[in-house]
Amino acid sequence: MTVAVKINTFLIDKPLRGLAELDLIEKKEITSPNCVVDLMGIMGVNTDTSNFGMIKSERYRMNHLLTKSITEYFFMITPKKTRERAILTKRFI
């Protein structure tokens, strides 16, 4: 159980933290120290406002990191069961 929790924390922690930081920036205009997201790209150069296009891009990047980190270690069960079922059906018929 401890190993599973540590693996989940290792895989999911950074992207989920980034998504939470983006929510704070977008809704409350609050940043946190040691941000995971790229603040220089999100904040406007000439003004103190947020660049909403960059927030959307950063959100997409964090979602992509989350999906990528999870899919490297998990697989879909249904195709594997279907493939195994076909092999067993041939063997016992």
Summary of the structure (lengths in Angstrom):
residues: 93
radius of gyration: 20.5
end to end distance: 40.5
largest distance: 73.5
contacts: 200
relative contact order: 0.12
helix: 72%
strand: 2%
